[in-house]
Every structure is written in C-alpha cells, then in structure tokens.
C-alpha cells in the first residue's frame, strides 16, 4: 500500500508543478495587466516612511487593486519596494501594477498651480497662498519676524519683491518656499531689465525702478499705455514735480481706504502720499509684472506731464503736456461722469 501511495504522489507531482507554473505565469502576467479598479486617473499620496505592505493594503481598501499581497511580493521581487518616494502621484486610468509602481518610484510628484497676480500687494499674495490646501503655512503675515532675512531682502519691506506668475509646487510646499521662488524670479527679471535700461533715467537703483514699475502697474488700464504713463512719471521726476498719483495715496491709507478716495485723503500725509511728498515713495506699492518693469526702464518719449481717465469706461487716459490742457481734460472727464449718472 505504501508503494501505491508513493506512486500516486509521483503521479501527482507533474500536476502540482503544472498548477504552480500556471500560478506563477498568471502572477507575472498580472504585473502588466490593466487594473480594473483604476477607472479614471487617480491621485495616490505616499506618506514619508510608508512601507510597500502598508501602501498595498491602502490601495486595496480604496478599491484600486484586488491583490495587495501580490503587489507587495512583486515590488519586493523586482527590487522596487525600497525606492518608493513620498509625495502625491497621479496614476492614469487602467494603469497596470507595473506602471503604478513605476510612477511611485519615479519621484515625479503631482504639481499644483498657484498664481500671484500683477498689481497684488504682498499681503494679498500671502492670503492667496494660505487659501490653497496644498500649501503649508509657516508665517502669519508679511511682517513676520525674520521673513525679510529668510527671503534675503535687504530693503525695509517685501512689498513688490515677489514676481507675479503661476508657480507649480508639490503638496506640502511652504508659503515661504513659494515666496523664495517668487523673489528669486523678481530679482532675476529686475536685474536683467536694469542692465538694458534706457540712458538718462532719473532712477539711481534697480529698487527705484521697481517702485516706479509698481506705480505704473496700478495706474495702467490698457497694456499699450504703460510706456506713456511711465513717461509722465519720468518727466515729472526730471522736473522735480511731485508724482501726484492716487494709488500711492490709497496704499498709504491702508485699512482706512474704503474703496473711494476723497479730497481730504490727498492731503493726509503718509510716507506714500505723492501729493504731499517729493519723489518716489519709500517702497513699491504692489507686485509689478515684467511689462511694467520694462515700461519704467523704457518710457515713451513724450512731453506729457499729466493724465486723467478718458471717461469712456475703457480704461484709457487722456495725456496732456500743460496744466491748462489737463484741466480741460479733467473737465471733460467730470462732464462725462455726470452725463452717465443722469442716464441711469
């Protein structure tokens, strides 16, 4: 009987080997088979310190994969388990286990866009950063202790020192890290523009150019007027005339500004009130874009010393070389506003 049983075992061995072979073949084929649980592009977040077994179980709980042990085994067998990096990753629909693990070891984390807009103040830029769930806040405000030192800003304020653009950052990037990128961009753009500036400008430093560019940014309603607006301010600086620009007054009012500028505001002295003080204000008043920086350093050649809104509601201005002409333009603007008010 013992011999008979042994013979039966010997007869079963080929079948067992065949079944095992089929299992191994299926497991290998599964590695390159599209995952039915990935019906759409899916974001997978890997935490620092996550092991492959933990990742596999999490993906199974989410319904992404059906065989967590098999994914763990395959990743270890192929020497990939120890190379998975922390971060957010986007895996395309119907990716195979092979492609899924490939994404997780690639280090190509998902990047989120955050946009800083021309004309914003530094405080508005920081508020935007704090509104993004993927940004990690480190500072409560633009006046936070040591912020200027961290950003390597030697001037008295970070105002105007961040370049307005869209930045792509991974989840967990700090607000300070984004500001470092934006400041580096602004430093590079300003340095390049300053090196190519027009001759004879009444600007002694790149920082003064940045201040003027910020004013141009806030005054410009249509892009093609930037250089003409710049010419008015440059002409005034050359003649020693006060700039008399409302955006600087508004900036100096801070939280006291309620959306309307009054005549009394023009006489309320602040360091930024260019109606009461000569020359440029002490700091920029907003983040200028590259077009405003270029306008400040390449103003149009005009004799204009004044400008006022055209009154047509199109963001354009009327430019004048004399006070008499300017007063006439202002009268036209006031008449236009009254006419529109009567038509309502």
FILUM-478773 format. One record per residue (C-alpha): residue number from 1; residue in one letter; x, y, z. Coordinates in pm, whole numbers, always signed. Layout:
i; aa; X; Y; Z
NUM; A; X; Y; Z
...
END
This chain:
i; aa; X; Y; Z
1; X; +0; +0; +0
2; X; +289; +235; +86
3; X; +435; +181; -258
4; X; +99; +255; -411
5; X; +63; +578; -218
6; X; +415; +681; -319
7; X; +331; +609; -677
8; X; +25; +824; -653
9; X; +234; +1110; -517
10; X; +476; +1072; -801
11; X; +188; +1078; -1043
12; X; +51; +1398; -882
13; X; +384; +1584; -887
14; X; +365; +1686; -1255
15; X; +12; +1814; -1199
16; X; +122; +2014; -893
17; X; +418; +2157; -1082
18; X; +187; +2247; -1367
19; X; -58; +2423; -1137
20; X; +228; +2609; -968
21; X; +365; +2707; -1306
22; X; +29; +2838; -1415
23; X; +7; +3039; -1090
24; X; +348; +3194; -1145
25; X; +262; +3266; -1506
26; X; -62; +3435; -1401
27; X; +116; +3639; -1134
28; X; +373; +3759; -1386
29; X; +105; +3840; -1641
30; X; -96; +4027; -1374
31; X; +203; +4264; -1330
32; X; +137; +4403; -1678
33; X; -244; +4374; -1682
34; X; -454; +4694; -1659
35; X; -611; +4738; -1315
36; X; -990; +4736; -1337
37; X; -1009; +4943; -1016
38; X; -837; +5234; -1193
39; X; -1137; +5350; -1395
40; X; -1008; +5709; -1406
41; X; -687; +5896; -1338
42; X; -627; +5865; -963
43; X; -415; +6061; -717
44; X; -220; +5844; -474
45; X; -48; +6002; -177
46; X; +250; +5828; -18
47; X; +347; +5939; +330
48; X; +707; +5954; +445
49; X; +801; +5618; +595
50; X; +523; +5419; +426
51; X; +626; +5058; +355
52; X; +511; +4868; +48
53; X; +280; +4642; +252
54; X; +105; +4946; +402
55; X; +72; +5107; +59
56; X; -71; +4787; -92
57; X; -330; +4746; +183
58; X; -434; +5112; +148
59; X; -475; +5076; -230
60; X; -682; +4762; -177
61; X; -905; +4939; +76
62; X; -960; +5215; -179
63; X; -1057; +4959; -443
64; X; -759; +5041; -664
65; X; -612; +4689; -657
66; X; -754; +4344; -579
67; X; -441; +4159; -467
68; X; -238; +4362; -216
69; X; -13; +4071; -120
70; X; +70; +4011; -483
71; X; +159; +4378; -538
72; X; +382; +4369; -230
73; X; +550; +4047; -345
74; X; +605; +4170; -700
75; X; +751; +4505; -585
76; X; +991; +4329; -349
77; X; +1086; +4061; -602
78; X; +1176; +4327; -857
79; X; +1373; +4540; -609
80; X; +1135; +4835; -631
81; X; +978; +4834; -285
82; X; +1261; +5030; -125
83; X; +1262; +5301; -392
84; X; +908; +5435; -348
85; X; +919; +5806; -260
86; X; +683; +6014; -51
87; X; +453; +6258; -229
88; X; +138; +6287; -438
89; X; +131; +6096; -766
90; X; -124; +6083; -1045
91; X; -171; +5737; -1198
92; X; -351; +5720; -1532
93; X; -669; +5522; -1585
94; X; -629; +5144; -1626
95; X; -259; +5152; -1540
96; X; -101; +4815; -1473
97; X; +58; +4726; -1137
98; X; +393; +4765; -1316
99; X; +302; +5120; -1428
100; X; +154; +5207; -1088
101; X; +472; +5114; -901
102; X; +678; +5283; -1174
103; X; +500; +5612; -1102
104; X; +557; +5576; -727
105; X; +932; +5526; -768
106; X; +971; +5796; -1034
107; X; +972; +6088; -791
108; X; +760; +6283; -1043
109; X; +513; +6414; -788
110; X; +189; +6591; -875
111; X; +238; +6967; -908
112; X; -30; +7220; -811
113; X; -55; +7567; -969
114; X; -66; +7878; -753
115; X; -94; +8218; -922
116; X; +28; +8554; -794
117; X; -137; +8833; -992
118; X; +15; +9158; -1119
119; X; -88; +9451; -903
120; X; -141; +9248; -586
121; X; +23; +9353; -264
122; X; +247; +9111; -77
123; X; -31; +9064; +180
124; X; -276; +8966; -96
125; X; -21; +8722; -236
126; X; +26; +8561; +105
127; X; -352; +8537; +153
128; X; -372; +8352; -180
129; X; -104; +8109; -67
130; X; -287; +8045; +259
131; X; -612; +7978; +66
132; X; -450; +7681; -109
133; X; -493; +7348; +74
134; X; -167; +7212; -70
135; X; +42; +7499; +75
136; X; +189; +7457; +424
137; X; +174; +7789; +615
138; X; +486; +7895; +801
139; X; +426; +8267; +852
140; X; +114; +8451; +962
141; X; +181; +8773; +773
142; X; +423; +8970; +560
143; X; +558; +9144; +871
144; X; +651; +8816; +1038
145; X; +985; +8832; +1223
146; X; +1288; +8731; +1014
147; X; +1081; +8696; +693
148; X; +1291; +8953; +508
149; X; +1605; +8780; +632
150; X; +1478; +8439; +516
151; X; +1397; +8584; +173
152; X; +1734; +8766; +163
153; X; +1562; +9104; +118
154; X; +1774; +9396; +238
155; X; +1513; +9669; +187
156; X; +1266; +9764; +460
157; X; +972; +9577; +309
158; X; +896; +9271; +96
159; X; +637; +9478; -95
160; X; +684; +9446; -470
161; X; +960; +9189; -425
162; X; +758; +8887; -543
163; X; +727; +8823; -916
164; X; +367; +8771; -1030
165; X; +338; +8442; -1214
166; X; +197; +8089; -1186
167; X; +416; +7858; -981
168; X; +387; +7478; -988
169; X; +458; +7323; -649
170; X; +409; +6984; -482
171; X; +174; +6938; -188
172; X; +339; +7038; +138
173; X; +540; +7326; -11
174; X; +553; +7610; +243
175; X; +437; +7966; +184
176; X; +794; +8078; +247
177; X; +927; +7842; -20
178; X; +688; +7989; -279
179; X; +788; +8341; -178
180; X; +1155; +8244; -214
181; X; +1085; +8129; -570
182; X; +887; +8445; -649
183; X; +1156; +8670; -501
184; X; +1430; +8492; -698
185; X; +1227; +8542; -1016
186; X; +1177; +8912; -940
187; X; +1546; +8959; -864
188; X; +1641; +8797; -1195
189; X; +1384; +8986; -1403
190; X; +1471; +9321; -1246
191; X; +1847; +9266; -1281
192; X; +1812; +9175; -1649
193; X; +1584; +9471; -1723
194; X; +1807; +9715; -1532
195; X; +2111; +9607; -1734
196; X; +1925; +9701; -2054
197; X; +1764; +10025; -1929
198; X; +1741; +10340; -2137
199; X; +2003; +10607; -2076
200; X; +1943; +10919; -1869
201; X; +1665; +10791; -1648
202; X; +1610; +10970; -1314
203; X; +1644; +10636; -1136
204; X; +1954; +10562; -932
205; X; +1897; +10195; -842
206; X; +1704; +9887; -956
207; X; +1492; +9925; -641
208; X; +1379; +10271; -753
209; X; +1286; +10119; -1088
210; X; +1083; +9856; -901
211; X; +900; +10128; -707
212; X; +815; +10317; -1026
213; X; +709; +9995; -1201
214; X; +467; +9918; -919
215; X; +301; +10259; -964
216; X; +276; +10205; -1340
217; X; +119; +9863; -1274
218; X; -156; +10016; -1060
219; X; -219; +10311; -1295
220; X; -238; +10116; -1621
221; X; -582; +10025; -1753
222; X; -477; +9913; -2100
223; X; -140; +9749; -2177
224; X; -49; +9976; -2467
225; X; -50; +10283; -2238
226; X; +218; +10160; -1996
227; X; +508; +10334; -2169
228; X; +314; +10663; -2197
229; X; +218; +10653; -1830
230; X; +583; +10580; -1748
231; X; +685; +10885; -1950
232; X; +463; +11112; -1740
233; X; +623; +10998; -1416
234; X; +976; +11008; -1559
235; X; +914; +11360; -1695
236; X; +785; +11472; -1356
237; X; +1085; +11323; -1174
238; X; +1319; +11504; -1412
239; X; +1146; +11836; -1345
240; X; +1125; +11784; -969
241; X; +744; +11774; -980
242; X; +553; +11560; -736
243; X; +412; +11242; -890
244; X; +61; +11303; -753
245; X; -68; +10954; -821
246; X; -374; +10820; -639
247; X; -261; +10455; -599
248; X; +23; +10565; -370
249; X; -224; +10760; -156
250; X; -450; +10454; -136
251; X; -159; +10234; -37
252; X; -61; +10477; +239
253; X; -416; +10478; +376
254; X; -402; +10103; +430
255; X; -715; +9967; +603
256; X; -858; +10320; +620
257; X; -928; +10310; +247
258; X; -1296; +10221; +192
259; X; -1300; +10200; -186
260; X; -1337; +10571; -256
261; X; -1060; +10829; -245
262; X; -1166; +11167; -106
263; X; -1009; +11511; -139
264; X; -907; +11503; +228
265; X; -714; +11182; +160
266; X; -491; +11364; -86
267; X; -374; +11600; +189
268; X; -334; +11334; +458
269; X; +42; +11291; +481
270; X; +188; +10941; +478
271; X; +527; +10822; +351
272; X; +348; +10705; +33
273; X; +142; +11018; -36
274; X; +296; +11155; -355
275; X; +71; +11463; -331
276; X; +242; +11572; -8
277; X; +591; +11429; -64
278; X; +853; +11471; -333
279; X; +999; +11193; -544
280; X; +926; +10822; -529
281; X; +757; +10663; -226
282; X; +985; +10460; +6
283; X; +869; +10118; -117
284; X; +678; +9965; -406
285; X; +301; +9960; -364
286; X; +231; +9631; -544
287; X; +385; +9350; -747
288; X; +466; +9477; -1097
289; X; +478; +9244; -1394
290; X; +760; +9236; -1645
291; X; +571; +9472; -1881
292; X; +554; +9743; -1615
293; X; +920; +9694; -1525
294; X; +1015; +9735; -1890
295; X; +794; +10045; -1920
296; X; +964; +10205; -1620
297; X; +1304; +10145; -1777
298; X; +1198; +10226; -2135
299; X; +938; +10503; -2111
300; X; +789; +10652; -2424
301; X; +941; +10979; -2548
302; X; +666; +11233; -2478
303; X; +631; +11579; -2325
304; X; +327; +11470; -2120
305; X; +317; +11570; -1754
306; X; -45; +11481; -1676
307; X; -303; +11216; -1748
308; X; -662; +11156; -1646
309; X; -913; +10881; -1721
310; X; -1082; +10938; -2058
311; X; -1427; +10897; -1908
312; X; -1527; +10640; -2168
313; X; -1502; +10350; -1925
314; X; -1246; +10170; -2139
315; X; -950; +10210; -1901
316; X; -777; +10459; -2130
317; X; -642; +10802; -2039
318; X; -607; +11150; -2186
319; X; -247; +11276; -2172
320; X; -151; +11644; -2153
321; X; +171; +11846; -2162
322; X; +30; +12156; -1991
323; X; -184; +12220; -1685
324; X; -440; +12410; -1894
325; X; -485; +12117; -2127
326; X; -502; +11881; -1831
327; X; -770; +12092; -1659
328; X; -973; +12081; -1980
329; X; -934; +11702; -1991
330; X; -1042; +11676; -1626
331; X; -1348; +11891; -1700
332; X; -1434; +11661; -1988
333; X; -1397; +11359; -1762
334; X; -1624; +11512; -1497
335; X; -1885; +11605; -1759
336; X; -1877; +11253; -1897
337; X; -1931; +11107; -1549
338; X; -2223; +11339; -1484
339; X; -2383; +11253; -1816
340; X; -2359; +10883; -1745
341; X; -2503; +10942; -1398
342; X; -2803; +11128; -1544
343; X; -2868; +10846; -1790
344; X; -2916; +10593; -1515
END
